[in-house]
């Protein structure tokens, strides 16, 4: 089974690209439960060599996937089968086994994981999967920030959004320089929406799959409908590609918001070819600890307001996974003592 990781930052068109790829008969690209992003910080330093503890971890991870807001249709996880598929006792092995099962059920030879922050564990992924490929999807950080500011998830102040965007882009580009070009492919969101056929054909060549015209009719698929009905985050995926969905920040963001983003992410923007509008190179704003503390307070106020206005059903779907994650935290906290008893 071939493994492909889509990496970058959220609000950059990753669901759009996932749904396009998912229309290929050769690819299985499920909506991600973000297994590594959510659980690596919890279990990364834990000793999972004890077989009973490892099986318990498998149970928790399967529950996390089963509670995903966008259901994995037609999937049943046999816990014994997942255990037998793991080549080592690690979270990455469980993740790989689960993705393999999904791909096999959908009769695909390749799976694509859209959990974009997987780039944080790229070295470990390479060690386990050996020949995995990466699709690096990137978008103008000012439009990414604007999208996050409207979304029900994520940070809300441009300082924090731009900081994470900058961090993730640098991780992606650094890893791209470490591995061969045959394993790393960059996709610019603005090019994707303006020249979708050309970009997807090039991507298909990189993935060694056949291009199909149906891939650009992704919005009519059941998977698109399922995603759109699960959260306002993905309500646009049942629409054709929106070619004018860029540079919205010019009319919808304040001058100071743009200055903050260009000050933090300007150098990376330059490298990726994004034009600066408010801050020239070498004249970036500097932020004191007092400034950052003020930004944090503003960030929290906006987050709380967003939660109050979020669809209750959307919140309930997310709470199902939150309860599973809490169980895993409690499980991980007791691993050392239980290993000692064993």
PAPANU-224461 format. One record per residue (C-alpha): residue in three letters; chain; x, y, z. Coordinates in nm, 2 decimals, always signed. Layout:
BEGIN
+-----+----+--------+--------+--------+
!  aa ! ch !      u !      v !      w !
+-----+----+--------+--------+--------+
! ALA !  A !      X !      Y !      Z !
...
+-----+----+--------+--------+--------+
END
This chain:
BEGIN
+-----+----+--------+--------+--------+
!  aa ! ch !      u !      v !      w !
+-----+----+--------+--------+--------+
! UNK !  A !  +0.00 !  +0.00 !  +0.00 !
! UNK !  A !  +0.14 !  +0.34 !  -0.10 !
! UNK !  A !  +0.12 !  +0.62 !  +0.17 !
! UNK !  A !  +0.08 !  +0.99 !  +0.08 !
! UNK !  A !  +0.08 !  +1.28 !  +0.32 !
! UNK !  A !  -0.08 !  +1.61 !  +0.24 !
! UNK !  A !  +0.10 !  +1.87 !  +0.46 !
! UNK !  A !  +0.08 !  +2.25 !  +0.52 !
! UNK !  A !  -0.18 !  +2.46 !  +0.71 !
! UNK !  A !  -0.55 !  +2.43 !  +0.74 !
! UNK !  A !  -0.79 !  +2.67 !  +0.55 !
! UNK !  A !  -0.57 !  +2.63 !  +0.24 !
! UNK !  A !  -0.80 !  +2.42 !  +0.03 !
! UNK !  A !  -0.70 !  +2.08 !  +0.17 !
! UNK !  A !  -1.06 !  +1.95 !  +0.17 !
! UNK !  A !  -1.10 !  +2.06 !  -0.19 !
! UNK !  A !  -0.78 !  +1.88 !  -0.29 !
! UNK !  A !  -0.87 !  +1.57 !  -0.08 !
! UNK !  A !  -1.21 !  +1.54 !  -0.25 !
! UNK !  A !  -1.05 !  +1.58 !  -0.60 !
! UNK !  A !  -0.80 !  +1.30 !  -0.53 !
! UNK !  A !  -1.07 !  +1.08 !  -0.37 !
! UNK !  A !  -1.25 !  +1.07 !  -0.70 !
! UNK !  A !  -0.96 !  +0.86 !  -0.84 !
! UNK !  A !  -1.03 !  +0.49 !  -0.84 !
! UNK !  A !  -0.67 !  +0.44 !  -0.73 !
! UNK !  A !  -0.68 !  +0.66 !  -0.42 !
! UNK !  A !  -0.86 !  +0.65 !  -0.09 !
! UNK !  A !  -0.86 !  +0.99 !  +0.08 !
! UNK !  A !  -1.08 !  +1.00 !  +0.40 !
! UNK !  A !  -1.16 !  +1.29 !  +0.61 !
! UNK !  A !  -0.89 !  +1.28 !  +0.88 !
! UNK !  A !  -0.95 !  +1.22 !  +1.25 !
! UNK !  A !  -0.60 !  +1.37 !  +1.30 !
! UNK !  A !  -0.46 !  +1.07 !  +1.48 !
! UNK !  A !  -0.10 !  +1.19 !  +1.51 !
! UNK !  A !  -0.18 !  +1.55 !  +1.57 !
! UNK !  A !  -0.41 !  +1.48 !  +1.86 !
! UNK !  A !  -0.23 !  +1.18 !  +2.01 !
! UNK !  A !  +0.14 !  +1.21 !  +1.94 !
! UNK !  A !  +0.18 !  +1.48 !  +2.21 !
! UNK !  A !  +0.01 !  +1.24 !  +2.45 !
! UNK !  A !  +0.19 !  +0.91 !  +2.39 !
! UNK !  A !  +0.51 !  +0.99 !  +2.20 !
! UNK !  A !  +0.74 !  +0.94 !  +2.50 !
! UNK !  A !  +0.54 !  +0.64 !  +2.64 !
! UNK !  A !  +0.66 !  +0.28 !  +2.65 !
! UNK !  A !  +0.41 !  +0.08 !  +2.44 !
! UNK !  A !  +0.61 !  -0.24 !  +2.44 !
! UNK !  A !  +0.36 !  -0.41 !  +2.68 !
! UNK !  A !  +0.12 !  -0.60 !  +2.45 !
! UNK !  A !  -0.19 !  -0.55 !  +2.65 !
! UNK !  A !  -0.12 !  -0.17 !  +2.68 !
! UNK !  A !  -0.06 !  -0.15 !  +2.30 !
! UNK !  A !  -0.39 !  -0.33 !  +2.24 !
! UNK !  A !  -0.56 !  -0.08 !  +2.46 !
! UNK !  A !  -0.41 !  +0.20 !  +2.26 !
! UNK !  A !  -0.54 !  +0.04 !  +1.94 !
! UNK !  A !  -0.89 !  +0.03 !  +2.10 !
! UNK !  A !  -0.87 !  +0.40 !  +2.18 !
! UNK !  A !  -0.74 !  +0.50 !  +1.84 !
! UNK !  A !  -1.02 !  +0.30 !  +1.66 !
! UNK !  A !  -1.27 !  +0.48 !  +1.88 !
! UNK !  A !  -1.13 !  +0.82 !  +1.78 !
! UNK !  A !  -1.17 !  +0.74 !  +1.42 !
! UNK !  A !  -1.52 !  +0.60 !  +1.47 !
! UNK !  A !  -1.62 !  +0.93 !  +1.64 !
! UNK !  A !  -1.49 !  +1.14 !  +1.35 !
! UNK !  A !  -1.73 !  +1.42 !  +1.26 !
! UNK !  A !  -1.73 !  +1.30 !  +0.90 !
! UNK !  A !  -1.80 !  +0.93 !  +0.92 !
! UNK !  A !  -1.58 !  +0.67 !  +0.74 !
! UNK !  A !  -1.85 !  +0.50 !  +0.54 !
! UNK !  A !  -1.84 !  +0.12 !  +0.52 !
! UNK !  A !  -1.55 !  +0.08 !  +0.77 !
! UNK !  A !  -1.54 !  -0.17 !  +1.06 !
! UNK !  A !  -1.21 !  -0.20 !  +1.25 !
! UNK !  A !  -1.13 !  -0.55 !  +1.37 !
! UNK !  A !  -0.90 !  -0.47 !  +1.66 !
! UNK !  A !  -0.71 !  -0.80 !  +1.63 !
! UNK !  A !  -0.65 !  -0.73 !  +1.26 !
! UNK !  A !  -0.52 !  -0.39 !  +1.33 !
! UNK !  A !  -0.28 !  -0.53 !  +1.59 !
! UNK !  A !  -0.15 !  -0.80 !  +1.35 !
! UNK !  A !  -0.09 !  -0.53 !  +1.08 !
! UNK !  A !  +0.14 !  -0.33 !  +1.30 !
! UNK !  A !  +0.51 !  -0.38 !  +1.23 !
! UNK !  A !  +0.60 !  -0.23 !  +1.56 !
! UNK !  A !  +0.43 !  -0.11 !  +1.88 !
! UNK !  A !  +0.39 !  +0.26 !  +1.80 !
! UNK !  A !  +0.12 !  +0.51 !  +1.74 !
! UNK !  A !  +0.24 !  +0.55 !  +1.38 !
! UNK !  A !  +0.21 !  +0.18 !  +1.32 !
! UNK !  A !  -0.16 !  +0.19 !  +1.44 !
! UNK !  A !  -0.22 !  +0.49 !  +1.22 !
! UNK !  A !  -0.07 !  +0.31 !  +0.92 !
! UNK !  A !  -0.28 !  +0.00 !  +0.98 !
! UNK !  A !  -0.60 !  +0.20 !  +1.00 !
! UNK !  A !  -0.53 !  +0.38 !  +0.68 !
! UNK !  A !  -0.44 !  +0.06 !  +0.51 !
! UNK !  A !  -0.78 !  -0.09 !  +0.61 !
! UNK !  A !  -0.96 !  +0.21 !  +0.47 !
! UNK !  A !  -0.78 !  +0.19 !  +0.14 !
! UNK !  A !  -0.84 !  -0.18 !  +0.11 !
! UNK !  A !  -1.22 !  -0.14 !  +0.18 !
! UNK !  A !  -1.23 !  +0.11 !  -0.10 !
! UNK !  A !  -1.02 !  -0.11 !  -0.33 !
! UNK !  A !  -0.74 !  +0.16 !  -0.36 !
! UNK !  A !  -0.37 !  +0.10 !  -0.40 !
! UNK !  A !  -0.28 !  +0.44 !  -0.24 !
! UNK !  A !  -0.41 !  +0.63 !  +0.06 !
! UNK !  A !  -0.38 !  +1.00 !  +0.12 !
! UNK !  A !  -0.39 !  +1.14 !  +0.48 !
! UNK !  A !  -0.50 !  +1.51 !  +0.49 !
! UNK !  A !  -0.39 !  +1.57 !  +0.85 !
! UNK !  A !  -0.17 !  +1.86 !  +0.75 !
! UNK !  A !  +0.03 !  +1.88 !  +1.07 !
! UNK !  A !  +0.17 !  +1.54 !  +1.01 !
! UNK !  A !  +0.48 !  +1.73 !  +0.88 !
! UNK !  A !  +0.58 !  +1.76 !  +1.24 !
! UNK !  A !  +0.65 !  +1.39 !  +1.25 !
! UNK !  A !  +0.79 !  +1.36 !  +0.90 !
! UNK !  A !  +1.12 !  +1.19 !  +1.00 !
! UNK !  A !  +0.93 !  +0.92 !  +1.19 !
! UNK !  A !  +0.68 !  +0.88 !  +0.91 !
! UNK !  A !  +0.97 !  +0.83 !  +0.66 !
! UNK !  A !  +1.14 !  +0.58 !  +0.89 !
! UNK !  A !  +0.82 !  +0.37 !  +0.91 !
! UNK !  A !  +0.67 !  +0.41 !  +0.56 !
! UNK !  A !  +1.01 !  +0.43 !  +0.38 !
! UNK !  A !  +0.88 !  +0.55 !  +0.03 !
! UNK !  A !  +0.59 !  +0.78 !  +0.14 !
! UNK !  A !  +0.52 !  +1.09 !  -0.07 !
! UNK !  A !  +0.43 !  +1.44 !  +0.03 !
! UNK !  A !  +0.19 !  +1.69 !  -0.12 !
! UNK !  A !  +0.28 !  +2.03 !  +0.02 !
! UNK !  A !  -0.03 !  +2.26 !  -0.02 !
! UNK !  A !  +0.02 !  +2.62 !  +0.05 !
! UNK !  A !  -0.19 !  +2.94 !  +0.03 !
! UNK !  A !  -0.14 !  +3.31 !  +0.09 !
! UNK !  A !  -0.12 !  +3.35 !  +0.47 !
! UNK !  A !  -0.34 !  +3.66 !  +0.46 !
! UNK !  A !  -0.63 !  +3.47 !  +0.31 !
! UNK !  A !  -0.55 !  +3.18 !  +0.54 !
! UNK !  A !  -0.58 !  +3.42 !  +0.84 !
! UNK !  A !  -0.90 !  +3.56 !  +0.71 !
! UNK !  A !  -1.05 !  +3.22 !  +0.67 !
! UNK !  A !  -0.95 !  +3.11 !  +1.02 !
! UNK !  A !  -1.09 !  +3.44 !  +1.16 !
! UNK !  A !  -1.43 !  +3.33 !  +1.02 !
! UNK !  A !  -1.40 !  +2.96 !  +1.10 !
! UNK !  A !  -1.54 !  +2.76 !  +1.40 !
! UNK !  A !  -1.19 !  +2.62 !  +1.48 !
! UNK !  A !  -0.84 !  +2.76 !  +1.52 !
! UNK !  A !  -0.68 !  +3.08 !  +1.64 !
! UNK !  A !  -0.86 !  +3.41 !  +1.57 !
! UNK !  A !  -0.59 !  +3.68 !  +1.60 !
! UNK !  A !  -0.37 !  +3.73 !  +1.29 !
! UNK !  A !  -0.05 !  +3.72 !  +1.51 !
! UNK !  A !  -0.11 !  +3.36 !  +1.62 !
! UNK !  A !  -0.25 !  +3.24 !  +1.28 !
! UNK !  A !  +0.05 !  +3.39 !  +1.09 !
! UNK !  A !  +0.29 !  +3.24 !  +1.34 !
! UNK !  A !  +0.16 !  +2.89 !  +1.30 !
! UNK !  A !  +0.14 !  +2.93 !  +0.92 !
! UNK !  A !  +0.50 !  +3.04 !  +0.91 !
! UNK !  A !  +0.61 !  +2.75 !  +1.13 !
! UNK !  A !  +0.44 !  +2.49 !  +0.92 !
! UNK !  A !  +0.56 !  +2.63 !  +0.59 !
! UNK !  A !  +0.92 !  +2.62 !  +0.71 !
! UNK !  A !  +0.88 !  +2.27 !  +0.83 !
! UNK !  A !  +0.74 !  +2.16 !  +0.49 !
! UNK !  A !  +1.00 !  +2.34 !  +0.29 !
! UNK !  A !  +1.28 !  +2.21 !  +0.51 !
! UNK !  A !  +1.16 !  +1.85 !  +0.47 !
! UNK !  A !  +1.12 !  +1.90 !  +0.09 !
! UNK !  A !  +1.48 !  +1.99 !  +0.07 !
! UNK !  A !  +1.59 !  +1.68 !  +0.26 !
! UNK !  A !  +1.41 !  +1.42 !  +0.05 !
! UNK !  A !  +1.41 !  +1.35 !  -0.33 !
! UNK !  A !  +1.20 !  +1.55 !  -0.57 !
! UNK !  A !  +1.02 !  +1.23 !  -0.66 !
! UNK !  A !  +0.87 !  +1.22 !  -0.31 !
! UNK !  A !  +0.77 !  +1.59 !  -0.26 !
! UNK !  A !  +0.53 !  +1.80 !  -0.47 !
! UNK !  A !  +0.42 !  +2.16 !  -0.40 !
! UNK !  A !  +0.07 !  +2.27 !  -0.49 !
! UNK !  A !  -0.01 !  +2.64 !  -0.47 !
! UNK !  A !  -0.37 !  +2.70 !  -0.38 !
! UNK !  A !  -0.41 !  +3.00 !  -0.61 !
! UNK !  A !  -0.27 !  +2.80 !  -0.90 !
! UNK !  A !  -0.50 !  +2.51 !  -0.82 !
! UNK !  A !  -0.82 !  +2.72 !  -0.83 !
! UNK !  A !  -0.71 !  +2.91 !  -1.15 !
! UNK !  A !  -0.57 !  +2.62 !  -1.34 !
! UNK !  A !  -0.72 !  +2.31 !  -1.18 !
! UNK !  A !  -0.68 !  +2.07 !  -1.48 !
! UNK !  A !  -0.32 !  +2.15 !  -1.53 !
! UNK !  A !  -0.23 !  +2.12 !  -1.16 !
! UNK !  A !  -0.42 !  +1.80 !  -1.11 !
! UNK !  A !  -0.27 !  +1.64 !  -1.41 !
! UNK !  A !  +0.08 !  +1.72 !  -1.28 !
! UNK !  A !  -0.02 !  +1.59 !  -0.94 !
! UNK !  A !  -0.15 !  +1.27 !  -1.09 !
! UNK !  A !  +0.18 !  +1.22 !  -1.27 !
! UNK !  A !  +0.37 !  +1.27 !  -0.94 !
! UNK !  A !  +0.14 !  +1.02 !  -0.77 !
! UNK !  A !  +0.18 !  +0.78 !  -1.06 !
! UNK !  A !  -0.20 !  +0.75 !  -1.11 !
! UNK !  A !  -0.42 !  +0.81 !  -1.42 !
! UNK !  A !  -0.59 !  +1.15 !  -1.45 !
! UNK !  A !  -0.97 !  +1.13 !  -1.48 !
! UNK !  A !  -1.20 !  +1.42 !  -1.58 !
! UNK !  A !  -1.44 !  +1.31 !  -1.30 !
! UNK !  A !  -1.19 !  +1.43 !  -1.05 !
! UNK !  A !  -1.29 !  +1.79 !  -1.11 !
! UNK !  A !  -1.65 !  +1.70 !  -1.06 !
! UNK !  A !  -1.57 !  +1.62 !  -0.69 !
! UNK !  A !  -1.85 !  +1.85 !  -0.56 !
! UNK !  A !  -2.12 !  +1.61 !  -0.68 !
! UNK !  A !  -1.98 !  +1.32 !  -0.48 !
! UNK !  A !  -2.13 !  +1.15 !  -0.17 !
! UNK !  A !  -1.81 !  +1.22 !  +0.02 !
! UNK !  A !  -1.84 !  +1.60 !  -0.06 !
! UNK !  A !  -2.20 !  +1.60 !  +0.06 !
! UNK !  A !  -2.11 !  +1.41 !  +0.38 !
! UNK !  A !  -1.84 !  +1.66 !  +0.46 !
! UNK !  A !  -2.05 !  +1.97 !  +0.39 !
! UNK !  A !  -2.34 !  +1.84 !  +0.61 !
! UNK !  A !  -2.10 !  +1.78 !  +0.90 !
! UNK !  A !  -1.98 !  +2.13 !  +0.96 !
! UNK !  A !  -1.99 !  +2.49 !  +0.82 !
! UNK !  A !  -1.61 !  +2.45 !  +0.79 !
! UNK !  A !  -1.67 !  +2.25 !  +0.47 !
! UNK !  A !  -1.99 !  +2.39 !  +0.33 !
! UNK !  A !  -1.83 !  +2.51 !  +0.01 !
! UNK !  A !  -1.71 !  +2.16 !  -0.10 !
! UNK !  A !  -2.04 !  +2.09 !  -0.27 !
! UNK !  A !  -1.97 !  +2.38 !  -0.51 !
! UNK !  A !  -1.74 !  +2.38 !  -0.81 !
! UNK !  A !  -1.40 !  +2.53 !  -0.77 !
! UNK !  A !  -1.43 !  +2.90 !  -0.69 !
! UNK !  A !  -1.17 !  +3.07 !  -0.91 !
! UNK !  A !  -1.21 !  +3.41 !  -0.74 !
! UNK !  A !  -1.14 !  +3.27 !  -0.39 !
! UNK !  A !  -0.81 !  +3.46 !  -0.34 !
! UNK !  A !  -0.70 !  +3.81 !  -0.23 !
! UNK !  A !  -1.01 !  +3.86 !  -0.02 !
! UNK !  A !  -0.79 !  +4.00 !  +0.25 !
! UNK !  A !  -0.75 !  +4.32 !  +0.04 !
! UNK !  A !  -1.11 !  +4.42 !  +0.11 !
! UNK !  A !  -1.19 !  +4.23 !  +0.43 !
! UNK !  A !  -0.88 !  +4.28 !  +0.65 !
! UNK !  A !  -0.76 !  +4.60 !  +0.83 !
! UNK !  A !  -0.43 !  +4.75 !  +0.73 !
! UNK !  A !  -0.29 !  +4.66 !  +1.08 !
! UNK !  A !  -0.40 !  +4.30 !  +1.04 !
! UNK !  A !  -0.21 !  +4.28 !  +0.71 !
! UNK !  A !  +0.09 !  +4.45 !  +0.86 !
! UNK !  A !  +0.10 !  +4.20 !  +1.15 !
! UNK !  A !  +0.09 !  +3.90 !  +0.91 !
! UNK !  A !  +0.35 !  +4.04 !  +0.67 !
! UNK !  A !  +0.58 !  +4.12 !  +0.96 !
! UNK !  A !  +0.57 !  +3.76 !  +1.09 !
! UNK !  A !  +0.55 !  +3.57 !  +0.77 !
! UNK !  A !  +0.70 !  +3.81 !  +0.52 !
! UNK !  A !  +1.02 !  +3.62 !  +0.45 !
! UNK !  A !  +0.84 !  +3.29 !  +0.39 !
! UNK !  A !  +0.59 !  +3.48 !  +0.17 !
! UNK !  A !  +0.88 !  +3.61 !  -0.03 !
! UNK !  A !  +1.01 !  +3.26 !  -0.08 !
! UNK !  A !  +0.68 !  +3.13 !  -0.19 !
! UNK !  A !  +0.62 !  +3.42 !  -0.43 !
! UNK !  A !  +0.35 !  +3.61 !  -0.25 !
! UNK !  A !  +0.36 !  +3.99 !  -0.29 !
! UNK !  A !  +0.38 !  +4.21 !  +0.01 !
! UNK !  A !  +0.14 !  +4.50 !  +0.03 !
! UNK !  A !  +0.20 !  +4.69 !  +0.36 !
! UNK !  A !  +0.54 !  +4.59 !  +0.50 !
! UNK !  A !  +0.86 !  +4.61 !  +0.30 !
! UNK !  A !  +1.14 !  +4.37 !  +0.37 !
! UNK !  A !  +1.36 !  +4.49 !  +0.65 !
! UNK !  A !  +1.08 !  +4.71 !  +0.80 !
! UNK !  A !  +0.88 !  +4.44 !  +0.98 !
! UNK !  A !  +0.70 !  +4.54 !  +1.30 !
! UNK !  A !  +0.85 !  +4.41 !  +1.62 !
! UNK !  A !  +0.61 !  +4.29 !  +1.89 !
! UNK !  A !  +0.69 !  +4.31 !  +2.27 !
! UNK !  A !  +0.58 !  +4.06 !  +2.53 !
! UNK !  A !  +0.31 !  +4.32 !  +2.63 !
! UNK !  A !  +0.18 !  +4.33 !  +2.27 !
! UNK !  A !  +0.16 !  +3.95 !  +2.25 !
! UNK !  A !  -0.02 !  +3.93 !  +2.58 !
! UNK !  A !  -0.27 !  +4.18 !  +2.45 !
! UNK !  A !  -0.31 !  +3.98 !  +2.13 !
! UNK !  A !  -0.37 !  +3.66 !  +2.34 !
! UNK !  A !  -0.65 !  +3.83 !  +2.54 !
! UNK !  A !  -0.82 !  +3.95 !  +2.22 !
! UNK !  A !  -0.77 !  +3.60 !  +2.07 !
! UNK !  A !  -0.95 !  +3.43 !  +2.36 !
! UNK !  A !  -1.24 !  +3.68 !  +2.36 !
! UNK !  A !  -1.30 !  +3.61 !  +1.99 !
! UNK !  A !  -1.27 !  +3.23 !  +2.03 !
! UNK !  A !  -1.54 !  +3.24 !  +2.31 !
! UNK !  A !  -1.77 !  +3.44 !  +2.09 !
! UNK !  A !  -1.73 !  +3.20 !  +1.80 !
! UNK !  A !  -1.82 !  +2.90 !  +2.02 !
! UNK !  A !  -2.14 !  +3.07 !  +2.14 !
! UNK !  A !  -2.24 !  +3.12 !  +1.77 !
! UNK !  A !  -2.15 !  +2.77 !  +1.65 !
! UNK !  A !  -2.41 !  +2.52 !  +1.55 !
! UNK !  A !  -2.48 !  +2.30 !  +1.86 !
! UNK !  A !  -2.49 !  +1.99 !  +1.64 !
! UNK !  A !  -2.14 !  +2.08 !  +1.51 !
! UNK !  A !  -2.02 !  +2.11 !  +1.87 !
! UNK !  A !  -2.17 !  +1.78 !  +1.98 !
! UNK !  A !  -2.00 !  +1.60 !  +1.69 !
! UNK !  A !  -1.67 !  +1.73 !  +1.81 !
! UNK !  A !  -1.74 !  +1.65 !  +2.17 !
! UNK !  A !  -1.76 !  +1.28 !  +2.09 !
! UNK !  A !  -1.39 !  +1.29 !  +1.98 !
! UNK !  A !  -1.30 !  +1.51 !  +2.28 !
! UNK !  A !  -1.42 !  +1.25 !  +2.52 !
! UNK !  A !  -1.22 !  +0.98 !  +2.35 !
! UNK !  A !  -0.91 !  +1.20 !  +2.36 !
! UNK !  A !  -0.96 !  +1.26 !  +2.73 !
! UNK !  A !  -0.98 !  +0.88 !  +2.78 !
! UNK !  A !  -0.65 !  +0.85 !  +2.59 !
! UNK !  A !  -0.48 !  +1.11 !  +2.81 !
! UNK !  A !  -0.59 !  +0.92 !  +3.12 !
! UNK !  A !  -0.47 !  +0.60 !  +2.96 !
! UNK !  A !  -0.13 !  +0.75 !  +2.88 !
! UNK !  A !  -0.08 !  +0.90 !  +3.23 !
! UNK !  A !  -0.11 !  +0.55 !  +3.38 !
! UNK !  A !  +0.12 !  +0.37 !  +3.13 !
! UNK !  A !  +0.44 !  +0.38 !  +3.34 !
! UNK !  A !  +0.28 !  +0.25 !  +3.66 !
! UNK !  A !  +0.09 !  -0.02 !  +3.47 !
! UNK !  A !  +0.42 !  -0.13 !  +3.30 !
! UNK !  A !  +0.58 !  -0.16 !  +3.64 !
! UNK !  A !  +0.30 !  -0.38 !  +3.76 !
! UNK !  A !  +0.32 !  -0.60 !  +3.45 !
+-----+----+--------+--------+--------+
END
